[in-house]
C-alpha cells in the first residue's frame, strides 16, 4: 500500500511536468512554487512536496512504513516499529528546532510526525501484547452483579465497598444489561436513590465469549457505550472484561519484554 501511494504520487508529478513542458506552460521564473505561476505548475509543485513529505522515514507517512518493512526483515515486527518510531520522533524534534529558528510552520509538522510515531508504536505494541490471548486470561473473576429490581441505593453501597465501577444486571441467570457508573450518577441526581436498576441500566449490551481473543474484544469494548463488558460461556456469566484490566495486561507485557509504554487502553 505504501509503495503504491508513493508510485502514484510520482506518476502524477511526472505527468504534470510532461504536460507543462509539452505545451510550453512551465514558467521558469516562478519555478516550483505552490503560490505563483500557472495552475498546473502549482499543482505539480504541491504533488512534489507531498511526494517528498510522504517519503520521509517517519510515521504516519508511507516512508515510515517502508522503513519498518525493511527493518522487519532482520528483526521482529514490534522492534522494527519501535526503531522506526524513534527515528520519526528524532526527525520531529529536528523539524521543531528548525521551526523555532526559521519557519514556525515546521512546528506543526513536527507535532504531526511526533504524534503519528507515538500512536503507531503504541498501537503495534498493544496488538502484540494482546495477540493470541483469550479473554478468559484477562477477565475479572471476582465481581459483583445487580438484579433489575435492586434500588440505586444498593448499587451505591456495592460501589463504595469495592473498586468495581460497572455492574452486570442479571435476571434468571442471564445478563440483561449493564449499570455503568455514569448512568448511576445521572440517575441518582434525576430520579433519586429509590429508582430501580432496570429503569436506568444500559440494555443494548452483548456479551463476550471467554474463548474469544482479546484483540478483537478490545475493539468491541471501545465501540461500546460501556468500558466493561460481561463475559459469558455457554450462556452463563463467568467474568467481566474491563479496559483497566486490558491496560494493565499491556503494561505487564511491556515490562516483561523490556519495551516501555505510556499507553493505557
ChimeraX attribute file (.defattr): number of C-alpha atoms within 10 A of each C-alpha:
attribute: neighborCount
match mode: 1-to-1
recipient: residues
	/A:1	9
	/A:2	14
	/A:3	12
	/A:4	10
	/A:5	13
	/A:6	17
	/A:7	12
	/A:8	12
	/A:9	18
	/A:10	16
	/A:11	13
	/A:12	16
	/A:13	21
	/A:14	15
	/A:15	13
	/A:16	18
	/A:17	18
	/A:18	13
	/A:19	14
	/A:20	17
	/A:21	12
	/A:22	10
	/A:23	8
	/A:24	9
	/A:25	15
	/A:26	20
	/A:27	14
	/A:28	8
	/A:29	8
	/A:30	14
	/A:31	13
	/A:32	19
	/A:33	15
	/A:34	18
	/A:35	13
	/A:36	13
	/A:37	18
	/A:38	16
	/A:39	12
	/A:40	17
	/A:41	25
	/A:42	20
	/A:43	20
	/A:44	22
	/A:45	20
	/A:46	17
	/A:47	20
	/A:48	18
	/A:49	17
	/A:50	15
	/A:51	21
	/A:52	14
	/A:53	15
	/A:54	20
	/A:55	19
	/A:56	19
	/A:57	20
	/A:58	28
	/A:59	30
	/A:60	21
	/A:61	18
	/A:62	22
	/A:63	23
	/A:64	24
	/A:65	24
	/A:66	20
	/A:67	21
	/A:68	24
	/A:69	15
	/A:70	13
	/A:71	17
	/A:72	15
	/A:73	10
	/A:74	10
	/A:75	12
	/A:76	10
	/A:77	16
	/A:78	21
	/A:79	18
	/A:80	21
	/A:81	27
	/A:82	20
	/A:83	15
	/A:84	27
	/A:85	30
	/A:86	18
	/A:87	19
	/A:88	27
	/A:89	22
	/A:90	16
	/A:91	18
	/A:92	24
	/A:93	17
	/A:94	15
	/A:95	22
	/A:96	22
	/A:97	16
	/A:98	16
	/A:99	17
	/A:100	13
	/A:101	10
	/A:102	10
	/A:103	12
	/A:104	14
	/A:105	13
	/A:106	19
	/A:107	19
	/A:108	14
	/A:109	16
	/A:110	23
	/A:111	16
	/A:112	14
	/A:113	25
	/A:114	24
	/A:115	17
	/A:116	19
	/A:117	25
	/A:118	20
	/A:119	16
	/A:120	19
	/A:121	22
	/A:122	22
	/A:123	15
	/A:124	16
	/A:125	25
	/A:126	24
	/A:127	16
	/A:128	17
	/A:129	22
	/A:130	22
	/A:131	13
	/A:132	12
	/A:133	15
	/A:134	18
	/A:135	25
	/A:136	22
	/A:137	14
	/A:138	19
	/A:139	22
	/A:140	17
	/A:141	14
	/A:142	9
	/A:143	14
	/A:144	17
	/A:145	17
	/A:146	22
	/A:147	19
	/A:148	20
	/A:149	13
	/A:150	15
	/A:151	18
	/A:152	25
	/A:153	17
	/A:154	15
	/A:155	23
	/A:156	16
	/A:157	10
	/A:158	17
	/A:159	16
	/A:160	11
	/A:161	8
	/A:162	10
	/A:163	9
	/A:164	17
	/A:165	19
	/A:166	25
	/A:167	24
	/A:168	28
	/A:169	25
	/A:170	16
	/A:171	14
	/A:172	7
	/A:173	10
	/A:174	13
	/A:175	23
	/A:176	20
	/A:177	26
	/A:178	29
	/A:179	26
	/A:180	20
	/A:181	18
	/A:182	11
	/A:183	15
	/A:184	22
	/A:185	14
	/A:186	12
	/A:187	19
	/A:188	16
	/A:189	9
	/A:190	10
	/A:191	13
	/A:192	15
	/A:193	18
	/A:194	12
	/A:195	17
	/A:196	20
	/A:197	26
	/A:198	20
	/A:199	15
	/A:200	20
	/A:201	21
	/A:202	18
	/A:203	14
	/A:204	10
	/A:205	18
	/A:206	16
	/A:207	21
	/A:208	23
	/A:209	21
	/A:210	24
	/A:211	14
	/A:212	15
	/A:213	18
	/A:214	25
	/A:215	19
	/A:216	14
	/A:217	20
	/A:218	20
	/A:219	10
	/A:220	16
	/A:221	17
	/A:222	13
	/A:223	10
	/A:224	14
	/A:225	14
	/A:226	18
	/A:227	19
	/A:228	26
	/A:229	26
	/A:230	26
	/A:231	26
	/A:232	20
	/A:233	14
	/A:234	8
	/A:235	12
	/A:236	13
	/A:237	21
	/A:238	18
	/A:239	25
	/A:240	26
	/A:241	26
	/A:242	22
	/A:243	18
	/A:244	13
	/A:245	17
	/A:246	22
	/A:247	16
	/A:248	15
	/A:249	19
	/A:250	22
	/A:251	22
	/A:252	14
	/A:253	19
	/A:254	18
	/A:255	12
	/A:256	10
	/A:257	10
	/A:258	9
	/A:259	13
	/A:260	13
	/A:261	17
	/A:262	8
	/A:263	16
	/A:264	15
	/A:265	18
